[in-house]
Amino acid sequence: MAKKSATERNARVQRLAKRYLAKRQALKAVARDTSLPVEERFAAQLKLAALPRNSAPTRIRNRCKVSGRPRGYYRKLKMSRIALRELGSHGLIPGLVKSSW
C-alpha cells in the first residue's frame, strides 16, 4: 500500500489540473499564436507561469486504484502489476487466467 499522503497529494493535483485546464489551454493558445504581437504572447506566458505549479497535468502521477502504487501501472486496467496478479489469482478479473506450471 502506498502512503496515504502520497495518494492524497496526487488527488489534490488532479483536482487543481481539472480546475485550471481551460485557463491553461487558453493562455497556451495565445502564447503559441505567432500572428499576435510579441508583448501579448509574453504577457500570456507570464500569466501561465503565475498559475499554481500543481495545476499542470504533467505533474499527475498514474497510481493504482487498488493499492496506490505508482510503479508497474497498466493504463488500460488502472492498476499495478501486483494488484492485477493478486485479483487475477482470486478470479476477480473476468477473462484473466493466471497460468502456473
N, CA, C and O atoms as a printed pandas DataFrame, in Angstrom:
     atom_number atom_name residue_name chain_id  residue_number  x_coord  y_coord  z_coord
0              1         N          MET        A               1    0.834   -1.184    0.000
1              2        CA          MET        A               1    0.000    0.000    0.000
2              3         C          MET        A               1    0.882    1.251    0.000
3              4         O          MET        A               1    1.905    1.324    0.681
4              5         N          ALA        A               2    0.449    2.214   -0.778
5              6        CA          ALA        A               2    1.167    3.482   -0.831
6              7         C          ALA        A               2    0.806    4.319    0.396
7              8         O          ALA        A               2   -0.205    4.082    1.056
8              9         N          LYS        A               3    1.651    5.293    0.680
9             10        CA          LYS        A               3    1.351    6.189    1.781
10            11         C          LYS        A               3    0.103    6.987    1.450
11            12         O          LYS        A               3   -0.095    7.419    0.314
12            13         N          LYS        A               4   -0.714    7.170    2.433
13            14        CA          LYS        A               4   -1.964    7.918    2.223
14            15         C          LYS        A               4   -1.676    9.351    1.792
15            16         O          LYS        A               4   -2.416    9.920    0.990
16            17         N          SER        A               5   -0.611    9.931    2.320
17            18        CA          SER        A               5   -0.277   11.310    1.963
18            19         C          SER        A               5    0.073   11.433    0.481
19            20         O          SER        A               5   -0.243   12.441   -0.151
20            21         N          ALA        A               6    0.723   10.409   -0.074
21            22        CA          ALA        A               6    1.090   10.453   -1.484
22            23         C          ALA        A               6   -0.141   10.367   -2.382
23            24         O          ALA        A               6   -0.233   11.079   -3.382
24            25         N          THR        A               7   -1.073    9.507   -2.033
25            26        CA          THR        A               7   -2.287    9.381   -2.845
26            27         C          THR        A               7   -3.160   10.622   -2.712
27            28         O          THR        A               7   -3.786   11.044   -3.685
28            29         N          GLU        A               8   -3.208   11.209   -1.526
29            30        CA          GLU        A               8   -3.980   12.439   -1.323
30            31         C          GLU        A               8   -3.360   13.603   -2.087
31            32         O          GLU        A               8   -4.082   14.416   -2.663
32            33         N          ARG        A               9   -2.045   13.692   -2.098
33            34        CA          ARG        A               9   -1.356   14.746   -2.846
34            35         C          ARG        A               9   -1.667   14.624   -4.330
35            36         O          ARG        A               9   -1.923   15.621   -5.005
36            37         N          ASN        A              10   -1.641   13.402   -4.830
37            38        CA          ASN        A              10   -1.938   13.163   -6.239
38            39         C          ASN        A              10   -3.382   13.536   -6.563
39            40         O          ASN        A              10   -3.651   14.090   -7.629
40            41         N          ALA        A              11   -4.301   13.241   -5.667
41            42        CA          ALA        A              11   -5.711   13.603   -5.870
42            43         C          ALA        A              11   -5.868   15.121   -5.881
43            44         O          ALA        A              11   -6.662   15.656   -6.655
44            45         N          ARG        A              12   -5.123   15.812   -5.035
45            46        CA          ARG        A              12   -5.168   17.275   -4.995
46            47         C          ARG        A              12   -4.645   17.871   -6.301
47            48         O          ARG        A              12   -5.208   18.836   -6.819
48            49         N          VAL        A              13   -3.572   17.296   -6.824
49            50        CA          VAL        A              13   -3.014   17.754   -8.101
50            51         C          VAL        A              13   -4.017   17.518   -9.227
51            52         O          VAL        A              13   -4.149   18.356  -10.120
52            53         N          GLN        A              14   -4.723   16.390   -9.198
53            54        CA          GLN        A              14   -5.735   16.109  -10.218
54            55         C          GLN        A              14   -6.865   17.133  -10.173
55            56         O          GLN        A              14   -7.329   17.591  -11.217
56            57         N          ARG        A              15   -7.311   17.493   -8.964
57            58        CA          ARG        A              15   -8.374   18.493   -8.842
58            59         C          ARG        A              15   -7.915   19.850   -9.356
59            60         O          ARG        A              15   -8.663   20.530  -10.058
60            61         N          LEU        A              16   -6.691   20.251   -9.016
61            62        CA          LEU        A              16   -6.156   21.532   -9.487
62            63         C          LEU        A              16   -6.013   21.549  -11.002
63            64         O          LEU        A              16   -6.338   22.547  -11.644
64            65         N          ALA        A              17   -5.534   20.461  -11.574
65            66        CA          ALA        A              17   -5.359   20.385  -13.021
66            67         C          ALA        A              17   -6.696   20.501  -13.728
67            68         O          ALA        A              17   -6.797   21.149  -14.770
68            69         N          LYS        A              18   -7.714   19.882  -13.172
69            70        CA          LYS        A              18   -9.046   19.953  -13.776
70            71         C          LYS        A              18   -9.613   21.367  -13.678
71            72         O          LYS        A              18  -10.253   21.848  -14.613
72            73         N          ARG        A              19   -9.378   22.035  -12.543
73            74        CA          ARG        A              19   -9.907   23.376  -12.333
74            75         C          ARG        A              19   -9.279   24.397  -13.284
75            76         O          ARG        A              19   -9.976   25.275  -13.794
76            77         N          TYR        A              20   -7.980   24.290  -13.525
77            78        CA          TYR        A              20   -7.263   25.273  -14.332
78            79         C          TYR        A              20   -7.084   24.853  -15.788
79            80         O          TYR        A              20   -6.368   25.526  -16.529
80            81         N          LEU        A              21   -7.707   23.772  -16.212
81            82        CA          LEU        A              21   -7.490   23.245  -17.555
82            83         C          LEU        A              21   -7.857   24.252  -18.638
83            84         O          LEU        A              21   -7.056   24.502  -19.539
84            85         N          ALA        A              22   -9.041   24.829  -18.569
85            86        CA          ALA        A              22   -9.496   25.756  -19.614
86            87         C          ALA        A              22   -8.623   27.010  -19.661
87            88         O          ALA        A              22   -8.247   27.468  -20.740
88            89         N          LYS        A              23   -8.305   27.558  -18.505
89            90        CA          LYS        A              23   -7.477   28.767  -18.443
90            91         C          LYS        A              23   -6.077   28.495  -18.989
91            92         O          LYS        A              23   -5.514   29.305  -19.725
92            93         N          ARG        A              24   -5.534   27.353  -18.617
93            94        CA          ARG        A              24   -4.196   26.981  -19.078
94            95         C          ARG        A              24   -4.170   26.789  -20.592
95            96         O          ARG        A              24   -3.223   27.220  -21.251
96            97         N          GLN        A              25   -5.195   26.150  -21.150
97            98        CA          GLN        A              25   -5.246   25.939  -22.598
98            99         C          GLN        A              25   -5.387   27.258  -23.346
99           100         O          GLN        A              25   -4.763   27.444  -24.391
100          101         N          ALA        A              26   -6.203   28.185  -22.821
101          102        CA          ALA        A              26   -6.381   29.483  -23.472
102          103         C          ALA        A              26   -5.080   30.269  -23.480
103          104         O          ALA        A              26   -4.717   30.855  -24.500
104          105         N          LEU        A              27   -4.373   30.289  -22.353
105          106        CA          LEU        A              27   -3.099   31.016  -22.281
106          107         C          LEU        A              27   -2.044   30.385  -23.180
107          108         O          LEU        A              27   -1.256   31.098  -23.802
108          109         N          LYS        A              28   -2.020   29.064  -23.256
109          110        CA          LYS        A              28   -1.062   28.395  -24.138
110          111         C          LYS        A              28   -1.352   28.715  -25.598
111          112         O          LYS        A              28   -0.429   28.899  -26.391
112          113         N          ALA        A              29   -2.640   28.785  -25.956
113          114        CA          ALA        A              29   -3.007   29.106  -27.340
114          115         C          ALA        A              29   -2.541   30.507  -27.703
115          116         O          ALA        A              29   -2.043   30.727  -28.807
116          117         N          VAL        A              30   -2.698   31.464  -26.781
117          118        CA          VAL        A              30   -2.244   32.835  -27.032
118          119         C          VAL        A              30   -0.723   32.871  -27.125
119          120         O          VAL        A              30   -0.177   33.548  -27.996
120          121         N          ALA        A              31   -0.039   32.162  -26.251
121          122        CA          ALA        A              31    1.428   32.183  -26.238
122          123         C          ALA        A              31    2.024   31.552  -27.494
123          124         O          ALA        A              31    3.118   31.930  -27.914
124          125         N          ARG        A              32    1.318   30.599  -28.097
125          126        CA          ARG        A              32    1.840   29.911  -29.287
126          127         C          ARG        A              32    1.434   30.576  -30.596
127          128         O          ARG        A              32    1.984   30.255  -31.650
128          129         N          ASP        A              33    0.476   31.500  -30.539
129          130        CA          ASP        A              33   -0.033   32.139  -31.755
130          131         C          ASP        A              33    0.994   33.149  -32.281
131          132         O          ASP        A              33    1.194   34.203  -31.678
132          133         N          THR        A              34    1.638   32.830  -33.397
133          134        CA          THR        A              34    2.700   33.689  -33.933
134          135         C          THR        A              34    2.164   34.934  -34.625
135          136         O          THR        A              34    2.933   35.846  -34.927
136          137         N          SER        A              35    0.860   34.990  -34.883
137          138        CA          SER        A              35    0.300   36.178  -35.532
138          139         C          SER        A              35    0.092   37.330  -34.543
139          140         O          SER        A              35   -0.106   38.473  -34.956
140          141         N          LEU        A              36    0.138   37.034  -33.250
141          142        CA          LEU        A              36   -0.028   38.068  -32.229
142          143         C          LEU        A              36    1.299   38.777  -31.969
143          144         O          LEU        A              36    2.361   38.221  -32.250
144          145         N          PRO        A              37    1.248   40.009  -31.430
145          146        CA          PRO        A              37    2.496   40.710  -31.102
146          147         C          PRO        A              37    3.272   39.994  -29.984
147          148         O          PRO        A              37    2.695   39.268  -29.174
148          149         N          VAL        A              38    4.555   40.210  -29.964
149          150        CA          VAL        A              38    5.436   39.532  -29.010
150          151         C          VAL        A              38    5.075   39.906  -27.569
151          152         O          VAL        A              38    5.128   39.056  -26.680
152          153         N          GLU        A              39    4.709   41.165  -27.335
153          154        CA          GLU        A              39    4.383   41.609  -25.971
154          155         C          GLU        A              39    3.170   40.857  -25.421
155          156         O          GLU        A              39    3.154   40.454  -24.258
156          157         N          GLU        A              40    2.159   40.674  -26.268
157          158        CA          GLU        A              40    0.951   39.963  -25.838
158          159         C          GLU        A              40    1.254   38.495  -25.552
159          160         O          GLU        A              40    0.748   37.931  -24.581
160          161         N          ARG        A              41    2.062   37.890  -26.382
161          162        CA          ARG        A              41    2.440   36.490  -26.178
162          163         C          ARG        A              41    3.254   36.332  -24.895
163          164         O          ARG        A              41    3.070   35.374  -24.144
164          165         N          PHE        A              42    4.159   37.291  -24.654
165          166        CA          PHE        A              42    4.987   37.232  -23.452
166          167         C          PHE        A              42    4.132   37.426  -22.201
167          168         O          PHE        A              42    4.371   36.783  -21.178
168          169         N          ALA        A              43    3.131   38.316  -22.282
169          170        CA          ALA        A              43    2.230   38.530  -21.145
170          171         C          ALA        A              43    1.447   37.249  -20.839
171          172         O          ALA        A              43    1.246   36.906  -19.674
172          173         N          ALA        A              44    1.007   36.544  -21.885
173          174        CA          ALA        A              44    0.302   35.275  -21.681
174          175         C          ALA        A              44    1.226   34.250  -21.040
175          176         O          ALA        A              44    0.798   33.468  -20.191
176          177         N          GLN        A              45    2.485   34.252  -21.441
177          178        CA          GLN        A              45    3.460   33.322  -20.869
178          179         C          GLN        A              45    3.686   33.619  -19.389
179          180         O          GLN        A              45    3.827   32.700  -18.582
180          181         N          LEU        A              46    3.721   34.910  -19.033
181          182        CA          LEU        A              46    3.884   35.275  -17.624
182          183         C          LEU        A              46    2.662   34.869  -16.801
183          184         O          LEU        A              46    2.805   34.401  -15.671
184          185         N          LYS        A              47    1.464   35.045  -17.357
185          186        CA          LYS        A              47    0.250   34.620  -16.658
186          187         C          LYS        A              47    0.230   33.106  -16.475
187          188         O          LYS        A              47   -0.213   32.599  -15.445
188          189         N          LEU        A              48    0.712   32.398  -17.481
189          190        CA          LEU        A              48    0.782   30.938  -17.399
190          191         C          LEU        A              48    1.750   30.512  -16.296
191          192         O          LEU        A              48    1.490   29.553  -15.569
192          193         N          ALA        A              49    2.861   31.228  -16.178
193          194        CA          ALA        A              49    3.842   30.907  -15.137
194          195         C          ALA        A              49    3.321   31.261  -13.748
195          196         O          ALA        A              49    3.776   30.701  -12.751
196          197         N          ALA        A              50    2.370   32.189  -13.681
197          198        CA          ALA        A              50    1.828   32.608  -12.389
198          199         C          ALA        A              50    0.786   31.629  -11.844
199          200         O          ALA        A              50    0.431   31.694  -10.667
200          201         N          LEU        A              51    0.300   30.731  -12.685
201          202        CA          LEU        A              51   -0.675   29.735  -12.220
202          203         C          LEU        A              51    0.006   28.782  -11.244
203          204         O          LEU        A              51    1.229   28.642  -11.267
204          205         N          PRO        A              52   -0.776   28.125  -10.385
205          206        CA          PRO        A              52   -0.171   27.171   -9.447
206          207         C          PRO        A              52    0.592   26.070  -10.184
207          208         O          PRO        A              52    0.126   25.550  -11.198
208          209         N          ARG        A              53    1.734   25.733   -9.678
209          210        CA          ARG        A              53    2.587   24.737  -10.322
210          211         C          ARG        A              53    1.909   23.374  -10.381
211          212         O          ARG        A              53    2.062   22.642  -11.359
212          213         N          ASN        A              54    1.160   23.035   -9.338
213          214        CA          ASN        A              54    0.497   21.736   -9.306
214          215         C          ASN        A              54   -0.737   21.667  -10.190
215          216         O          ASN        A              54   -1.403   20.632  -10.226
216          217         N          SER        A              55   -1.059   22.738  -10.904
217          218        CA          SER        A              55   -2.196   22.689  -11.814
218          219         C          SER        A              55   -1.790   22.196  -13.194
219          220         O          SER        A              55   -2.631   22.086  -14.085
220          221         N          ALA        A              56   -0.513   21.900  -13.379
221          222        CA          ALA        A              56   -0.041   21.359  -14.657
222          223         C          ALA        A              56   -0.371   19.864  -14.722
223          224         O          ALA        A              56   -0.097   19.125  -13.777
224          225         N          PRO        A              57   -0.961   19.421  -15.839
225          226        CA          PRO        A              57   -1.341   17.997  -15.920
226          227         C          PRO        A              57   -0.146   17.042  -15.952
227          228         O          PRO        A              57   -0.310   15.852  -15.682
228          229         N          THR        A              58    1.033   17.531  -16.271
229          230        CA          THR        A              58    2.197   16.640  -16.294
230          231         C          THR        A              58    2.646   16.236  -14.895
231          232         O          THR        A              58    3.437   15.305  -14.745
232          233         N          ARG        A              59    2.158   16.918  -13.886
233          234        CA          ARG        A              59    2.547   16.583  -12.513
234          235         C          ARG        A              59    1.673   15.489  -11.909
235          236         O          ARG        A              59    1.929   15.038  -10.793
236          237         N          ILE        A              60    0.641   15.058  -12.642
237          238        CA          ILE        A              60   -0.214   13.973  -12.162
238          239         C          ILE        A              60    0.516   12.655  -12.353
239          240         O          ILE        A              60    1.054   12.386  -13.427
240          241         N          ARG        A              61    0.531   11.844  -11.321
241          242        CA          ARG        A              61    1.210   10.554  -11.367
242          243         C          ARG        A              61    0.160    9.466  -11.498
243          244         O          ARG        A              61   -0.820    9.456  -10.753
244          245         N          ASN        A              62    0.356    8.547  -12.440
245          246        CA          ASN        A              62   -0.556    7.408  -12.563
246          247         C          ASN        A              62   -0.351    6.496  -11.360
247          248         O          ASN        A              62    0.762    6.053  -11.079
248          249         N          ARG        A              63   -1.444    6.226  -10.660
249          250        CA          ARG        A              63   -1.372    5.370   -9.474
250          251         C          ARG        A              63   -2.447    4.301   -9.551
251          252         O          ARG        A              63   -3.517    4.508  -10.123
252          253         N          CYS        A              64   -2.142    3.166   -8.969
253          254        CA          CYS        A              64   -3.067    2.038   -8.921
254          255         C          CYS        A              64   -4.310    2.427   -8.107
255          256         O          CYS        A              64   -4.199    3.015   -7.031
256          257         N          LYS        A              65   -5.484    2.093   -8.633
257          258        CA          LYS        A              65   -6.730    2.400   -7.921
258          259         C          LYS        A              65   -6.922    1.490   -6.709
259          260         O          LYS        A              65   -7.636    1.845   -5.770
260          261         N          VAL        A              66   -6.291    0.328   -6.730
261          262        CA          VAL        A              66   -6.450   -0.627   -5.635
262          263         C          VAL        A              66   -5.482   -0.328   -4.494
263          264         O          VAL        A              66   -5.886   -0.217   -3.337
264          265         N          SER        A              67   -4.191   -0.198   -4.834
265          266        CA          SER        A              67   -3.178   -0.072   -3.794
266          267         C          SER        A              67   -2.525    1.305   -3.719
267          268         O          SER        A              67   -1.905    1.630   -2.706
268          269         N          GLY        A              68   -2.647    2.108   -4.750
269          270        CA          GLY        A              68   -1.992    3.414   -4.766
270          271         C          GLY        A              68   -0.554    3.358   -5.235
271          272         O          GLY        A              68    0.142    4.373   -5.218
272          273         N          ARG        A              69   -0.098    2.191   -5.652
273          274        CA          ARG        A              69    1.287    2.014   -6.091
274          275         C          ARG        A              69    1.557    2.822   -7.360
275          276         O          ARG        A              69    0.758    2.773   -8.295
276          277         N          PRO        A              70    2.686    3.576   -7.416
277          278        CA          PRO        A              70    2.951    4.413   -8.580
278          279         C          PRO        A              70    3.696    3.711   -9.717
279          280         O          PRO        A              70    3.747    4.233  -10.831
280          281         N          ARG        A              71    4.262    2.557   -9.456
281          282        CA          ARG        A              71    5.063    1.888  -10.492
282          283         C          ARG        A              71    4.402    0.597  -10.946
283          284         O          ARG        A              71    3.569    0.030  -10.238
284          285         N          GLY        A              72    4.778    0.141  -12.125
285          286        CA          GLY        A              72    4.201   -1.079  -12.668
286          287         C          GLY        A              72    2.720   -0.901  -12.956
287          288         O          GLY        A              72    1.916   -1.790  -12.676
288          289         N          TYR        A              73    2.358    0.254  -13.519
289          290        CA          TYR        A              73    0.963    0.645  -13.714
290          291         C          TYR        A              73    0.495    0.286  -15.119
291          292         O          TYR        A              73    1.146    0.638  -16.103
292          293         N          TYR        A              74   -0.633   -0.416  -15.212
293          294        CA          TYR        A              74   -1.252   -0.713  -16.504
294          295         C          TYR        A              74   -2.364    0.300  -16.733
295          296         O          TYR        A              74   -3.341    0.334  -15.984
296          297         N          ARG        A              75   -2.219    1.124  -17.764
297          298        CA          ARG        A              75   -3.191    2.181  -18.026
298          299         C          ARG        A              75   -4.579    1.627  -18.332
299          300         O          ARG        A              75   -5.585    2.162  -17.865
300          301         N          LYS        A              76   -4.626    0.572  -19.104
301          302        CA          LYS        A              76   -5.914    0.018  -19.530
302          303         C          LYS        A              76   -6.745   -0.449  -18.343
303          304         O          LYS        A              76   -7.969   -0.310  -18.347
304          305         N          LEU        A              77   -6.095   -0.995  -17.341
305          306        CA          LEU        A              77   -6.795   -1.532  -16.179
306          307         C          LEU        A              77   -6.773   -0.602  -14.979
307          308         O          LEU        A              77   -7.501   -0.821  -14.010
308          309         N          LYS        A              78   -5.942    0.436  -15.034
309          310        CA          LYS        A              78   -5.787    1.416  -13.956
310          311         C          LYS        A              78   -5.368    0.765  -12.645
311          312         O          LYS        A              78   -5.835    1.139  -11.569
312          313         N          MET        A              79   -4.476   -0.219  -12.757
313          314        CA          MET        A              79   -3.956   -0.849  -11.552
314          315         C          MET        A              79   -2.525   -1.321  -11.787
315          316         O          MET        A              79   -2.062   -1.414  -12.923
316          317         N          SER        A              80   -1.849   -1.612  -10.706
317          318        CA          SER        A              80   -0.462   -2.046  -10.796
318          319         C          SER        A              80   -0.392   -3.532  -11.112
319          320         O          SER        A              80   -1.383   -4.256  -11.013
320          321         N          ARG        A              81    0.788   -3.962  -11.490
321          322        CA          ARG        A              81    1.005   -5.369  -11.849
322          323         C          ARG        A              81    0.765   -6.290  -10.655
323          324         O          ARG        A              81    0.300   -7.418  -10.819
324          325         N          ILE        A              82    1.077   -5.815   -9.473
325          326        CA          ILE        A              82    0.926   -6.645   -8.275
326          327         C          ILE        A              82   -0.550   -6.820   -7.931
327          328         O          ILE        A              82   -0.992   -7.924   -7.609
328          329         N          ALA        A              83   -1.312   -5.723   -8.000
329          330        CA          ALA        A              83   -2.749   -5.812   -7.723
330          331         C          ALA        A              83   -3.436   -6.654   -8.795
331          332         O          ALA        A              83   -4.364   -7.406   -8.495
332          333         N          LEU        A              84   -2.986   -6.532  -10.038
333          334        CA          LEU        A              84   -3.558   -7.325  -11.124
334          335         C          LEU        A              84   -3.336   -8.813  -10.879
335          336         O          LEU        A              84   -4.245   -9.624  -11.055
336          337         N          ARG        A              85   -2.140   -9.157  -10.480
337          338        CA          ARG        A              85   -1.836  -10.573  -10.222
338          339         C          ARG        A              85   -2.647  -11.107   -9.049
339          340         O          ARG        A              85   -3.162  -12.224   -9.087
340          341         N          GLU        A              86   -2.749  -10.287   -8.008
341          342        CA          GLU        A              86   -3.498  -10.705   -6.815
342          343         C          GLU        A              86   -4.983  -10.930   -7.146
343          344         O          GLU        A              86   -5.559  -11.953   -6.775
344          345         N          LEU        A              87   -5.584   -9.977   -7.837
345          346        CA          LEU        A              87   -7.002  -10.107   -8.174
346          347         C          LEU        A              87   -7.213  -11.223   -9.202
347          348         O          LEU        A              87   -8.224  -11.923   -9.159
348          349         N          GLY        A              88   -6.262  -11.388  -10.124
349          350        CA          GLY        A              88   -6.354  -12.460  -11.108
350          351         C          GLY        A              88   -6.254  -13.826  -10.466
351          352         O          GLY        A              88   -6.928  -14.761  -10.898
352          353         N          SER        A              89   -5.431  -13.961   -9.449
353          354        CA          SER        A              89   -5.281  -15.238   -8.754
354          355         C          SER        A              89   -6.558  -15.631   -8.020
355          356         O          SER        A              89   -6.874  -16.813   -7.887
356          357         N          HIS        A              90   -7.283  -14.627   -7.549
357          358        CA          HIS        A              90   -8.540  -14.893   -6.854
358          359         C          HIS        A              90   -9.724  -14.990   -7.817
359          360         O          HIS        A              90  -10.852  -15.222   -7.383
360          361         N          GLY        A              91   -9.485  -14.817   -9.099
361          362        CA          GLY        A              91  -10.550  -14.936  -10.092
362          363         C          GLY        A              91  -11.504  -13.764  -10.122
363          364         O          GLY        A              91  -12.664  -13.921  -10.504
364          365         N          LEU        A              92  -11.034  -12.575   -9.721
365          366        CA          LEU        A              92  -11.908  -11.409   -9.661
366          367         C          LEU        A              92  -11.876  -10.554  -10.923
367          368         O          LEU        A              92  -12.641   -9.596  -11.039
368          369         N          ILE        A              93  -10.995  -10.892  -11.876
369          370        CA          ILE        A              93  -10.926  -10.143  -13.132
370          371         C          ILE        A              93  -11.437  -11.061  -14.228
371          372         O          ILE        A              93  -10.825  -12.093  -14.504
372          373         N          PRO        A              94  -12.565  -10.697  -14.867
373          374        CA          PRO        A              94  -13.123  -11.566  -15.899
374          375         C          PRO        A              94  -12.194  -11.691  -17.095
375          376         O          PRO        A              94  -11.634  -10.698  -17.560
376          377         N          GLY        A              95  -12.027  -12.914  -17.595
377          378        CA          GLY        A              95  -11.204  -13.162  -18.767
378          379         C          GLY        A              95   -9.733  -13.317  -18.487
379          380         O          GLY        A              95   -8.965  -13.603  -19.406
380          381         N          LEU        A              96   -9.308  -13.138  -17.249
381          382        CA          LEU        A              96   -7.893  -13.252  -16.918
382          383         C          LEU        A              96   -7.659  -14.561  -16.171
383          384         O          LEU        A              96   -8.290  -14.828  -15.148
384          385         N          VAL        A              97   -6.757  -15.358  -16.688
385          386        CA          VAL        A              97   -6.407  -16.612  -16.040
386          387         C          VAL        A              97   -4.912  -16.580  -15.770
387          388         O          VAL        A              97   -4.107  -16.430  -16.689
388          389         N          LYS        A              98   -4.548  -16.723  -14.507
389          390        CA          LYS        A              98   -3.141  -16.744  -14.160
390          391         C          LYS        A              98   -2.605  -18.155  -14.415
391          392         O          LYS        A              98   -3.096  -19.143  -13.869
392          393         N          SER        A              99   -1.587  -18.205  -15.260
393          394        CA          SER        A              99   -1.030  -19.520  -15.578
394          395         C          SER        A              99    0.021  -19.918  -14.554
395          396         O          SER        A              99    0.719  -19.065  -14.007
396          397         N          SER        A             100    0.128  -21.178  -14.304
397          398        CA          SER        A             100    1.181  -21.718  -13.449
398          399         C          SER        A             100    1.551  -23.096  -13.963
399          400         O          SER        A             100    0.685  -23.854  -14.401
400          401         N          TRP        A             101    2.813  -23.418  -13.912
401          402        CA          TRP        A             101    3.259  -24.723  -14.414
402          403         C          TRP        A             101    4.335  -25.289  -13.538
403          404         O          TRP        A             101    4.835  -26.382  -13.803
